[in-house]
Amino acid sequence: MNDDERQLLRGRVYGAEPGQPGPLPGQTYAELVGGPLDGLLLDVTGWTQDEIDTGVALQTELGQHGPGGRALYDPRPGDPGRFDWTGDSP
């Protein structure tokens, strides 16, 4: 992915359909930092603290494993508004 493609992802919501609006009022988002989904927002509205602490494995074709692969993100200690990339998984 080149820099122009990365800029297109920044501020968009992971899993949203193309053309849908960005972040919605009243929702809670965490920014994905690093890795193939860098700059996307993850909707964590209604997640429990345990669910947030566990981190996420998000399906993406942009990671090193291609279609069906997952990008792994863990919450940043002391900054619940950011999840840091920890690697890719098949």
N, CA and C atoms as an extended XYZ file, in Angstrom:
270
Properties=species:S:1:pos:R:3:atomname:S:1:resname:S:1:resid:I:1 pbc="F F F"
N         0.857       -1.175        0.000 N   MET     1
C         0.000        0.000        0.000 CA  MET     1
C         0.896        1.229        0.000 C   MET     1
N         0.588        2.174       -0.886 N   ASN     2
C         1.401        3.387       -0.947 CA  ASN     2
C         0.818        4.465       -0.030 C   ASN     2
N         1.536        5.587        0.073 N   ASP     3
C         1.120        6.664        0.986 CA  ASP     3
C        -0.239        7.244        0.617 C   ASP     3
N        -0.552        7.353       -0.672 N   ASP     4
C        -1.853        7.888       -1.092 CA  ASP     4
C        -2.992        6.976       -0.629 C   ASP     4
N        -2.785        5.651       -0.749 N   GLU     5
C        -3.806        4.710       -0.307 CA  GLU     5
C        -3.982        4.776        1.206 C   GLU     5
N        -2.888        4.938        1.931 N   ARG     6
C        -2.974        5.063        3.396 CA  ARG     6
C        -3.772        6.306        3.789 C   ARG     6
N        -3.570        7.398        3.088 N   GLN     7
C        -4.302        8.640        3.390 CA  GLN     7
C        -5.797        8.454        3.167 C   GLN     7
N        -6.188        7.657        2.167 N   LEU     8
C        -7.603        7.416        1.909 CA  LEU     8
C        -8.265        6.659        3.058 C   LEU     8
N        -7.513        5.803        3.748 N   LEU     9
C        -8.068        5.035        4.866 CA  LEU     9
C        -8.210        5.862        6.139 C   LEU     9
N        -7.339        6.830        6.327 N   ARG    10
C        -7.285        7.597        7.572 CA  ARG    10
C        -8.648        8.216        7.900 C   ARG    10
N        -9.115        7.961        9.119 N   GLY    11
C       -10.364        8.548        9.597 CA  GLY    11
C       -11.614        7.814        9.161 C   GLY    11
N       -11.482        6.733        8.395 N   ARG    12
C       -12.643        5.941        7.993 CA  ARG    12
C       -12.890        4.859        9.036 C   ARG    12
N       -14.085        4.346        9.066 N   VAL    13
C       -14.470        3.349       10.064 CA  VAL    13
C       -14.266        1.942        9.493 C   VAL    13
N       -13.539        1.102       10.240 N   TYR    14
C       -13.311       -0.279        9.824 CA  TYR    14
C       -14.654       -0.978        9.646 C   TYR    14
N       -14.825       -1.661        8.521 N   GLY    15
C       -16.032       -2.434        8.260 CA  GLY    15
C       -17.176       -1.644        7.653 C   GLY    15
N       -17.055       -0.328        7.562 N   ALA    16
C       -18.131        0.483        6.970 CA  ALA    16
C       -18.145        0.279        5.458 C   ALA    16
N       -19.305        0.311        4.888 N   GLU    17
C       -19.456        0.193        3.443 CA  GLU    17
C       -18.905        1.444        2.769 C   GLU    17
N       -18.329        1.283        1.571 N   PRO    18
C       -17.856        2.470        0.841 CA  PRO    18
C       -19.009        3.460        0.646 C   PRO    18
N       -18.708        4.718        0.820 N   GLY    19
C       -19.727        5.753        0.660 CA  GLY    19
C       -20.506        6.051        1.923 C   GLY    19
N       -20.378        5.221        2.953 N   GLN    20
C       -21.066        5.512        4.210 CA  GLN    20
C       -20.322        6.633        4.915 C   GLN    20
N       -21.048        7.379        5.720 N   PRO    21
C       -20.382        8.472        6.426 CA  PRO    21
C       -19.313        7.952        7.376 C   PRO    21
N       -18.443        8.838        7.766 N   GLY    22
C       -17.380        8.490        8.701 CA  GLY    22
C       -17.938        8.271       10.089 C   GLY    22
N       -17.176        8.614       11.090 N   PRO    23
C       -17.614        8.401       12.473 CA  PRO    23
C       -18.965        9.065       12.746 C   PRO    23
N       -19.786        8.384       13.495 N   LEU    24
C       -21.120        8.893       13.824 CA  LEU    24
C       -21.149        9.464       15.235 C   LEU    24
N       -21.917       10.511       15.443 N   PRO    25
C       -22.045       11.066       16.794 CA  PRO    25
C       -22.623       10.016       17.742 C   PRO    25
N       -22.169       10.037       18.981 N   GLY    26
C       -22.690        9.127       19.990 CA  GLY    26
C       -22.019        7.763       20.002 C   GLY    26
N       -21.126        7.506       19.066 N   GLN    27
C       -20.393        6.247       19.019 CA  GLN    27
C       -19.008        6.463       19.621 C   GLN    27
N       -18.387        5.388       20.081 N   THR    28
C       -17.048        5.445       20.641 CA  THR    28
C       -16.110        4.696       19.702 C   THR    28
N       -15.009        5.348       19.329 N   TYR    29
C       -14.066        4.767       18.380 CA  TYR    29
C       -12.663        4.732       18.973 C   TYR    29
N       -11.895        3.744       18.525 N   ALA    30
C       -10.475        3.674       18.827 CA  ALA    30
C        -9.741        3.723       17.493 C   ALA    30
N        -8.649        4.476       17.441 N   GLU    31
C        -7.864        4.562       16.217 CA  GLU    31
C        -6.910        3.377       16.143 C   GLU    31
N        -6.839        2.741       14.969 N   LEU    32
C        -5.896        1.659       14.731 CA  LEU    32
C        -4.580        2.284       14.297 C   LEU    32
N        -3.491        1.929       14.989 N   VAL    33
C        -2.194        2.561       14.764 CA  VAL    33
C        -1.193        1.513       14.262 C   VAL    33
N        -0.623        1.772       13.096 N   GLY    34
C         0.366        0.881       12.506 CA  GLY    34
C        -0.285       -0.244       11.729 C   GLY    34
N         0.551       -1.005       11.039 N   GLY    35
C         0.067       -2.167       10.301 CA  GLY    35
C        -0.813       -1.819        9.122 C   GLY    35
N        -1.479       -2.828        8.566 N   PRO    36
C        -2.236       -2.632        7.332 CA  PRO    36
C        -3.493       -1.780        7.479 C   PRO    36
N        -3.998       -1.609        8.684 N   LEU    37
C        -5.233       -0.833        8.887 CA  LEU    37
C        -4.967        0.515        9.557 C   LEU    37
N        -3.722        0.955        9.495 N   ASP    38
C        -3.305        2.209       10.121 CA  ASP    38
C        -4.228        3.358        9.736 C   ASP    38
N        -4.715        4.070       10.742 N   GLY    39
C        -5.551        5.246       10.509 CA  GLY    39
C        -7.040        4.977       10.492 C   GLY    39
N        -7.454        3.709       10.385 N   LEU    40
C        -8.878        3.402       10.440 CA  LEU    40
C        -9.378        3.530       11.872 C   LEU    40
N       -10.666        3.747       12.007 N   LEU    41
C       -11.297        3.822       13.325 CA  LEU    41
C       -12.081        2.538       13.567 C   LEU    41
N       -11.994        2.014       14.766 N   LEU    42
C       -12.715        0.816       15.163 CA  LEU    42
C       -13.838        1.222       16.109 C   LEU    42
N       -15.061        0.866       15.770 N   ASP    43
C       -16.213        1.196       16.609 CA  ASP    43
C       -16.226        0.254       17.811 C   ASP    43
N       -15.976        0.792       18.991 N   VAL    44
C       -15.952       -0.002       20.224 CA  VAL    44
C       -17.142        0.337       21.120 C   VAL    44
N       -18.155        0.946       20.549 N   THR    45
C       -19.359        1.301       21.297 CA  THR    45
C       -19.955        0.048       21.931 C   THR    45
N       -20.199        0.091       23.209 N   GLY    46
C       -20.829       -1.019       23.912 CA  GLY    46
C       -19.886       -2.137       24.320 C   GLY    46
N       -18.603       -2.032       23.974 N   TRP    47
C       -17.645       -3.056       24.387 CA  TRP    47
C       -17.393       -2.949       25.882 C   TRP    47
N       -17.232       -4.080       26.535 N   THR    48
C       -16.860       -4.079       27.946 CA  THR    48
C       -15.354       -3.838       28.061 C   THR    48
N       -14.904       -3.506       29.256 N   GLN    49
C       -13.472       -3.304       29.464 CA  GLN    49
C       -12.693       -4.584       29.171 C   GLN    49
N       -13.265       -5.741       29.528 N   ASP    50
C       -12.604       -7.022       29.243 CA  ASP    50
C       -12.446       -7.230       27.735 C   ASP    50
N       -13.467       -6.892       26.959 N   GLU    51
C       -13.387       -7.038       25.503 CA  GLU    51
C       -12.314       -6.111       24.922 C   GLU    51
N       -12.246       -4.909       25.433 N   ILE    52
C       -11.228       -3.966       24.960 CA  ILE    52
C        -9.835       -4.459       25.335 C   ILE    52
N        -9.664       -4.928       26.561 N   ASP    53
C        -8.355       -5.388       27.033 CA  ASP    53
C        -7.831       -6.585       26.250 C   ASP    53
N        -8.735       -7.375       25.681 N   THR    54
C        -8.349       -8.574       24.940 CA  THR    54
C        -7.709       -8.232       23.602 C   THR    54
N        -8.052       -7.088       23.023 N   GLY    55
C        -7.557       -6.745       21.698 CA  GLY    55
C        -8.419       -7.392       20.630 C   GLY    55
N        -8.025       -7.199       19.366 N   VAL    56
C        -8.845       -7.678       18.256 CA  VAL    56
C        -7.984       -8.289       17.156 C   VAL    56
N        -8.604       -9.197       16.406 N   ALA    57
C        -8.030       -9.761       15.188 CA  ALA    57
C        -9.006       -9.391       14.070 C   ALA    57
N        -8.625       -8.440       13.243 N   LEU    58
C        -9.525       -7.899       12.231 CA  LEU    58
C        -9.194       -8.449       10.845 C   LEU    58
N       -10.208       -9.001       10.189 N   GLN    59
C        -9.996       -9.574        8.869 CA  GLN    59
C        -9.633       -8.469        7.873 C   GLN    59
N        -8.590       -8.741        7.074 N   THR    60
C        -8.173       -7.799        6.050 CA  THR    60
C        -7.370       -8.512        4.975 C   THR    60
N        -7.510       -8.068        3.763 N   GLU    61
C        -6.685       -8.601        2.677 CA  GLU    61
C        -5.407       -7.781        2.519 C   GLU    61
N        -5.248       -6.737        3.319 N   LEU    62
C        -4.107       -5.835        3.203 CA  LEU    62
C        -2.868       -6.309        3.953 C   LEU    62
N        -2.998       -7.291        4.832 N   GLY    63
C        -1.860       -7.775        5.620 CA  GLY    63
C        -0.989       -8.742        4.833 C   GLY    63
N         0.036       -9.261        5.474 N   GLN    64
C         1.002      -10.120        4.803 CA  GLN    64
C         0.413      -11.461        4.370 C   GLN    64
N        -0.728      -11.875        4.923 N   HIS    65
C        -1.341      -13.153        4.572 CA  HIS    65
C        -2.414      -13.023        3.495 C   HIS    65
N        -2.675      -11.815        3.010 N   GLY    66
C        -3.639      -11.610        1.930 CA  GLY    66
C        -5.066      -11.888        2.356 C   GLY    66
N        -5.944      -12.174        1.376 N   PRO    67
C        -7.360      -12.417        1.686 CA  PRO    67
C        -7.528      -13.493        2.750 C   PRO    67
N        -8.372      -13.226        3.710 N   GLY    68
C        -8.621      -14.156        4.806 CA  GLY    68
C        -7.680      -13.973        5.985 C   GLY    68
N        -6.627      -13.172        5.805 N   GLY    69
C        -5.698      -12.911        6.897 CA  GLY    69
C        -6.298      -11.942        7.905 C   GLY    69
N        -5.635      -11.831        9.026 N   ARG    70
C        -6.101      -10.938       10.090 CA  ARG    70
C        -4.959      -10.061       10.573 C   ARG    70
N        -5.304       -8.824       10.893 N   ALA    71
C        -4.369       -7.893       11.517 CA  ALA    71
C        -4.694       -7.863       13.004 C   ALA    71
N        -3.672       -8.017       13.840 N   LEU    72
C        -3.857       -8.084       15.286 CA  LEU    72
C        -3.553       -6.726       15.913 C   LEU    72
N        -4.475       -6.247       16.745 N   TYR    73
C        -4.326       -4.954       17.416 CA  TYR    73
C        -4.641       -5.107       18.897 C   TYR    73
N        -3.792       -4.505       19.738 N   ASP    74
C        -3.995       -4.503       21.187 CA  ASP    74
C        -4.166       -3.066       21.662 C   ASP    74
N        -4.978       -2.862       22.706 N   PRO    75
C        -5.160       -1.509       23.222 CA  PRO    75
C        -3.832       -0.959       23.749 C   PRO    75
N        -3.620        0.318       23.522 N   ARG    76
C        -2.398        0.977       24.004 CA  ARG    76
C        -2.561        1.254       25.496 C   ARG    76
N        -1.624        0.777       26.313 N   PRO    77
C        -1.713        1.043       27.758 CA  PRO    77
C        -1.790        2.547       28.034 C   PRO    77
N        -2.765        2.935       28.824 N   GLY    78
C        -2.926        4.329       29.210 CA  GLY    78
C        -3.600        5.198       28.167 C   GLY    78
N        -3.952        4.634       27.000 N   ASP    79
C        -4.605        5.416       25.940 CA  ASP    79
C        -5.684        4.565       25.286 C   ASP    79
N        -6.873        4.498       25.892 N   PRO    80
C        -7.924        3.627       25.377 CA  PRO    80
C        -8.433        4.028       23.993 C   PRO    80
N        -8.028        5.174       23.510 N   GLY    81
C        -8.466        5.634       22.193 CA  GLY    81
C        -7.589        5.144       21.049 C   GLY    81
N        -6.600        4.303       21.357 N   ARG    82
C        -5.705        3.791       20.315 CA  ARG    82
C        -5.427        2.305       20.538 C   ARG    82
N        -5.444        1.569       19.429 N   PHE    83
C        -5.057        0.150       19.427 CA  PHE    83
C        -3.834        0.040       18.534 C   PHE    83
N        -2.756       -0.562       19.053 N   ASP    84
C        -1.515       -0.697       18.307 CA  ASP    84
C        -1.430       -2.054       17.610 C   ASP    84
N        -0.904       -2.032       16.389 N   TRP    85
C        -0.719       -3.249       15.599 CA  TRP    85
C         0.359       -4.108       16.235 C   TRP    85
N         0.090       -5.408       16.364 N   THR    86
C         1.060       -6.326       16.947 CA  THR    86
C         1.500       -7.404       15.962 C   THR    86
N         0.922       -7.424       14.769 N   GLY    87
C         1.316       -8.406       13.758 CA  GLY    87
C         0.135       -8.873       12.947 C   GLY    87
N         0.423       -9.814       12.054 N   ASP    88
C        -0.607      -10.404       11.196 CA  ASP    88
C        -0.716      -11.888       11.491 C   ASP    88
N        -1.872      -12.449       11.188 N   SER    89
C        -2.136      -13.865       11.419 CA  SER    89
C        -2.894      -14.410       10.211 C   SER    89
N        -2.642      -15.673        9.855 N   PRO    90
C        -3.397      -16.259        8.718 CA  PRO    90
C        -4.852      -16.458        9.069 C   PRO    90
